[in-house]
Amino acid sequence: MDANITVVGGSNIDISAKSAARIVGFDSNIGTIEFGLGGVGRNIAEGLALLGADVSLLTAVGDDSFGSVVQDNAREQGITLLAEPFEGEKTGVYVCINNNDGSFHIGINDMEIITKITPQMIEENINALYFADYVIVDSNLSRETIEAIANHDFCLIADCVSTLKCQRILPVLDKLWLIKANLAEARTLTGLTEESDVYACIKGLVEKGLEQGIVTLGKHGAMSFRKDKEKIRVYYVSNLPGTHPSKNTSGCGDALLAGFMIGLIRGREMRDALVMGQAASYLNSQSFASVNKDMTFSDLKDAVRLFEDSATITEEVIQL
């Protein structure tokens, strides 16, 4: 693959806990605890690197031991780091608690250091960003930093992160090449109610200037869409049947975007790229870590065949 992708976003240490039984509130729950690396931007960058992409990462870490772990891992994966650690600062930490079935229960993050990624930092690294064929941002970044990036002529992709933080990309929706949102985030971006279905959200996003995107649906799978003149082509790929349980869902959305981009870089159409995204998400769910470090492109091809054989895959058209 010749395409270069630069990711601008958060890096942190992940502490992931999984309860042995359904979580009981206001009580001590028996389970397992894992230590690893996380941050939406960093997760996407590592997923892309594991699947064979040429990746650069513009992120913020402190000059502490956690920051050294993040940097060492990036170098091991062949990721080019575009910034030095911030002296005297603390690397971000994210704590994620999952139920016994691997489903997300609650998370707490301490990521103040990401405010160090400023518009000035973007301008200092602007040549590296222009070198990239695609620039991916996560909405942990400030609104001002996202706008500073969007003001340049990049092939810009945004990961929404959360319903609160996705509002930071509202001013630049029409400047994005692609967006990845879950259904709740899509409703927030379009101003639609909780009763609005995914088709209404997709139509609303297109009406706000987006040409294409991904909307994830949790246990129900994922959709991608692309505007085609006066209509929208919508693709759906379900999750695998229940015979393929997940160990962890944290980071699976990041893996989906990485797999999807690998598909596009390799010349796949939107439908097949979504299958690759779902396959990468599935592979990621087979690890307790936020990124399955054993994931390879060969594994991805095997998982794609599994989805083609077992998942529900559809294509339809909705009118604008």
C-alpha positions as CSV (number, residue, x, y, z in Angstrom):
1,M,0.0,0.0,0.0
2,D,1.4,3.4,-1.0
3,A,-1.2,5.6,0.8
4,N,0.0,7.5,3.9
5,I,-2.4,8.2,6.8
6,T,-1.8,10.8,9.5
7,V,-3.9,10.5,12.7
8,V,-4.3,13.4,15.0
9,G,-5.8,12.5,18.4
10,G,-5.4,11.1,21.9
11,S,-3.0,8.6,23.3
12,N,-3.4,7.2,26.8
13,I,-2.9,4.2,29.1
14,D,-6.0,2.0,29.3
15,I,-7.0,0.1,32.4
16,S,-9.7,-2.4,31.4
17,A,-11.8,-4.3,33.9
18,K,-14.3,-7.1,33.2
19,S,-16.7,-8.4,35.8
20,A,-17.0,-12.1,36.3
21,A,-20.8,-11.8,36.6
22,R,-23.2,-9.0,35.7
23,I,-22.0,-5.8,37.4
24,V,-23.6,-5.1,40.8
25,G,-23.7,-1.4,41.5
26,F,-22.3,0.1,44.7
27,D,-20.4,-3.1,45.4
28,S,-17.0,-4.7,44.9
29,N,-17.2,-7.0,41.8
30,I,-14.9,-9.9,41.2
31,G,-13.3,-10.0,37.7
32,T,-10.2,-9.5,35.7
33,I,-8.1,-6.3,35.1
34,E,-5.9,-5.6,32.2
35,F,-3.4,-2.8,31.5
36,G,-2.8,-1.6,28.0
37,L,-2.6,1.3,25.6
38,G,-5.5,3.3,24.3
39,G,-6.7,6.7,23.1
40,V,-9.0,6.8,20.1
41,G,-6.4,8.4,17.7
42,R,-3.7,6.1,18.9
43,N,-5.9,3.0,18.6
44,I,-6.8,3.9,15.1
45,A,-3.2,4.5,14.2
46,E,-2.1,1.2,15.7
47,G,-4.9,-0.7,14.0
48,L,-3.9,0.8,10.6
49,A,-0.2,-0.1,11.2
50,L,-1.0,-3.7,12.2
51,L,-3.0,-4.1,8.9
52,G,-0.1,-2.7,6.8
53,A,-0.7,1.0,6.4
54,D,2.0,3.7,6.4
55,V,0.9,5.7,9.5
56,S,2.0,8.9,11.3
57,L,0.6,10.0,14.6
58,L,0.4,13.5,16.0
59,T,-0.5,13.1,19.7
60,A,0.3,14.4,23.2
61,V,2.0,12.4,25.9
62,G,3.9,13.4,29.0
63,D,7.6,12.7,29.8
64,D,6.5,10.1,32.4
65,S,6.8,6.3,32.3
66,F,3.4,6.0,30.7
67,G,4.5,8.3,27.9
68,S,7.5,6.2,27.3
69,V,5.3,3.1,27.0
70,V,3.2,4.9,24.3
71,Q,6.2,6.0,22.4
72,D,8.0,2.6,22.5
73,N,4.9,0.9,21.3
74,A,4.4,3.3,18.4
75,R,8.0,2.7,17.3
76,E,7.6,-1.1,17.5
77,Q,4.6,-0.8,15.2
78,G,6.4,1.4,12.7
79,I,4.3,4.4,13.5
80,T,6.0,7.8,12.9
81,L,5.6,10.1,15.9
82,L,5.3,13.8,14.9
83,A,5.7,15.3,18.4
84,E,8.0,15.0,21.4
85,P,6.7,14.4,24.9
86,F,5.6,17.4,26.9
87,E,8.0,18.1,29.8
88,G,6.5,17.9,33.2
89,E,3.1,16.7,32.0
90,K,1.1,13.5,32.8
91,T,0.1,11.1,30.1
92,G,-3.6,10.5,29.8
93,V,-5.3,7.5,31.6
94,Y,-8.6,5.9,30.7
95,V,-10.4,3.4,32.9
96,C,-13.0,1.2,31.3
97,I,-15.3,-1.3,33.1
98,N,-17.1,-3.9,31.2
99,N,-19.9,-6.4,32.1
100,N,-19.3,-10.2,32.1
101,D,-20.4,-10.4,28.4
102,G,-17.8,-7.8,27.4
103,S,-20.3,-5.0,26.9
104,F,-19.3,-1.5,28.0
105,H,-20.6,-0.4,31.4
106,I,-18.8,2.8,32.4
107,G,-15.6,4.7,31.6
108,I,-13.6,7.5,33.3
109,N,-10.9,9.4,31.5
110,D,-8.1,11.8,32.7
111,M,-6.9,13.2,29.4
112,E,-6.2,16.9,30.1
113,I,-2.9,16.6,28.2
114,I,-4.8,16.5,24.9
115,T,-5.4,20.2,25.2
116,K,-1.7,20.5,24.3
117,I,-2.7,19.7,20.7
118,T,-3.4,23.2,19.7
119,P,-3.9,25.1,16.4
120,Q,-0.2,26.2,16.8
121,M,0.9,22.6,17.1
122,I,-1.0,21.9,13.9
123,E,0.7,24.7,12.0
124,E,4.1,23.5,13.3
125,N,3.4,20.0,11.7
126,I,1.5,21.2,8.7
127,N,4.0,19.8,6.2
128,A,3.6,16.4,7.6
129,L,-0.2,16.6,7.4
130,Y,0.0,17.7,3.8
131,F,2.2,14.7,3.0
132,A,-0.6,12.4,4.1
133,D,-3.2,11.1,1.6
134,Y,-5.7,11.0,4.5
135,V,-5.9,12.8,7.8
136,I,-8.0,11.3,10.6
137,V,-9.0,13.3,13.7
138,D,-10.8,12.3,16.8
139,S,-13.1,14.7,18.6
140,N,-11.2,14.5,21.8
141,L,-9.4,17.5,20.2
142,S,-10.7,21.0,20.9
143,R,-13.1,22.6,18.5
144,E,-10.4,25.2,17.7
145,T,-7.9,22.5,16.8
146,I,-10.4,20.6,14.6
147,E,-11.3,23.8,12.8
148,A,-7.6,24.6,12.3
149,I,-7.1,21.2,10.6
150,A,-10.4,21.5,8.6
151,N,-9.3,24.9,7.2
152,H,-6.7,23.1,5.1
153,D,-7.3,21.1,2.0
154,F,-7.0,17.7,3.5
155,C,-8.9,14.5,2.8
156,L,-10.3,14.7,6.3
157,I,-11.9,11.9,8.3
158,A,-13.4,12.4,11.8
159,D,-14.2,9.9,14.5
160,C,-17.0,11.3,16.8
161,V,-15.9,9.7,20.1
162,S,-19.0,10.6,22.1
163,T,-22.3,12.5,21.9
164,L,-20.7,15.4,23.9
165,K,-17.5,15.6,22.0
166,C,-18.9,15.1,18.5
167,Q,-20.5,18.6,18.8
168,R,-16.9,19.9,18.2
169,I,-17.1,18.8,14.6
170,L,-20.4,20.4,13.8
171,P,-18.9,23.6,12.3
172,V,-16.8,21.5,9.9
173,L,-19.2,18.8,8.8
174,D,-19.4,20.0,5.2
175,K,-15.5,20.0,5.1
176,L,-15.2,16.3,6.0
177,W,-14.4,13.6,3.5
178,L,-15.9,10.9,5.8
179,I,-17.3,10.6,9.3
180,K,-17.6,7.7,11.7
181,A,-20.4,8.0,14.3
182,N,-22.6,5.7,16.3
183,L,-26.3,6.1,16.2
184,A,-26.5,8.4,19.2
185,E,-23.8,10.6,17.9
186,A,-25.5,10.8,14.5
187,R,-28.7,11.9,16.2
188,T,-26.7,14.6,18.0
189,L,-25.1,15.9,14.9
190,T,-28.4,16.1,13.0
191,G,-30.4,17.4,15.9
192,L,-32.8,14.5,15.6
193,T,-34.7,12.8,18.5
194,E,-34.0,9.4,20.1
195,E,-36.9,8.0,18.1
196,S,-35.2,8.8,14.8
197,D,-34.0,5.8,13.0
198,V,-30.6,5.4,11.3
199,Y,-32.0,6.2,7.8
200,A,-33.2,9.6,9.0
201,C,-29.8,10.2,10.6
202,I,-28.0,9.3,7.4
203,K,-30.2,11.6,5.3
204,G,-29.7,14.4,7.9
205,L,-26.0,14.1,7.7
206,V,-26.0,14.3,3.9
207,E,-28.3,17.3,4.1
208,K,-25.6,18.9,6.3
209,G,-23.0,18.5,3.6
210,L,-21.5,15.1,4.2
211,E,-20.9,12.9,1.2
212,Q,-20.2,9.7,3.0
213,G,-19.8,8.1,6.3
214,I,-20.1,5.1,8.7
215,V,-22.8,4.7,11.4
216,T,-22.2,2.0,13.9
217,L,-25.2,0.2,15.5
218,G,-23.6,-1.7,18.4
219,K,-24.8,-5.3,18.6
220,H,-26.9,-4.7,15.4
221,G,-23.8,-4.1,13.2
222,A,-22.9,-1.1,11.1
223,M,-23.9,0.9,8.1
224,S,-21.9,3.0,5.6
225,F,-23.4,5.5,3.1
226,R,-22.3,7.5,0.1
227,K,-24.2,10.3,-1.7
228,D,-24.9,9.5,-5.3
229,K,-26.5,12.6,-7.0
230,E,-30.0,12.8,-5.7
231,K,-29.9,9.5,-3.8
232,I,-27.9,7.9,-1.0
233,R,-26.5,4.4,-1.3
234,V,-26.6,2.6,2.0
235,Y,-24.7,-0.6,2.9
236,Y,-25.4,-2.7,6.0
237,V,-23.2,-5.5,7.6
238,S,-24.5,-7.3,10.7
239,N,-22.3,-8.6,13.4
240,L,-21.5,-12.3,13.4
241,P,-24.1,-14.7,14.9
242,G,-23.9,-15.3,18.7
243,T,-21.7,-18.3,18.1
244,H,-18.8,-15.8,17.9
245,P,-18.9,-14.0,21.3
246,S,-16.7,-11.0,22.1
247,K,-14.2,-10.7,25.0
248,N,-14.2,-6.9,24.9
249,T,-15.9,-4.1,22.9
250,S,-13.6,-1.3,23.9
251,G,-11.7,-0.1,20.9
252,C,-13.8,-2.1,18.4
253,G,-15.1,1.1,16.8
254,D,-11.6,2.3,16.3
255,A,-10.6,-1.0,14.7
256,L,-13.7,-0.8,12.4
257,L,-12.5,2.6,11.1
258,A,-9.0,1.2,10.6
259,G,-10.3,-1.8,8.7
260,F,-12.6,0.3,6.6
261,M,-9.8,2.6,5.6
262,I,-7.6,-0.4,4.7
263,G,-10.4,-1.5,2.5
264,L,-10.6,1.8,0.7
265,I,-6.8,2.1,0.3
266,R,-6.8,-1.3,-1.3
267,G,-9.4,-0.2,-3.8
268,R,-12.4,-1.9,-2.3
269,E,-15.9,-0.4,-2.9
270,M,-17.9,1.0,0.0
271,R,-19.8,-2.3,0.7
272,D,-16.6,-4.4,0.8
273,A,-14.7,-1.8,2.9
274,L,-17.5,-2.0,5.5
275,V,-17.2,-5.8,5.5
276,M,-13.5,-5.3,6.2
277,G,-14.3,-2.8,8.9
278,Q,-16.7,-5.1,10.6
279,A,-14.1,-8.0,10.3
280,A,-11.4,-5.8,12.0
281,S,-13.9,-4.9,14.7
282,Y,-14.6,-8.6,15.3
283,L,-10.9,-9.5,15.4
284,N,-10.4,-6.7,17.9
285,S,-13.2,-8.1,20.1
286,Q,-11.2,-11.3,20.5
287,S,-8.7,-9.5,22.8
288,F,-9.1,-7.9,26.2
289,A,-6.9,-5.0,25.0
290,S,-8.2,-1.9,23.2
291,V,-6.2,-3.0,20.2
292,N,-5.6,-6.7,19.4
293,K,-1.9,-6.7,18.8
294,D,-2.1,-10.1,17.1
295,M,-4.3,-8.8,14.3
296,T,-2.7,-9.1,10.8
297,F,-3.9,-8.5,7.3
298,S,-4.0,-12.2,6.8
299,D,-6.3,-12.6,9.8
300,L,-8.5,-9.8,8.3
301,K,-8.9,-11.6,5.0
302,D,-9.9,-14.8,6.9
303,A,-12.4,-12.8,9.0
304,V,-13.8,-11.2,5.8
305,R,-14.6,-14.6,4.5
306,L,-16.3,-15.5,7.7
307,F,-18.5,-12.4,7.4
308,E,-19.3,-13.1,3.7
309,D,-20.4,-16.5,4.7
310,S,-22.3,-15.8,8.0
311,A,-23.3,-12.1,8.3
312,T,-26.2,-10.3,6.8
313,I,-25.0,-7.9,4.1
314,T,-27.4,-5.6,2.3
315,E,-27.4,-2.6,-0.1
316,E,-30.3,-0.2,-0.6
317,V,-31.0,3.3,-1.9
318,I,-32.8,6.1,-0.2
319,Q,-33.9,9.3,-2.0
320,L,-32.9,12.8,-0.9
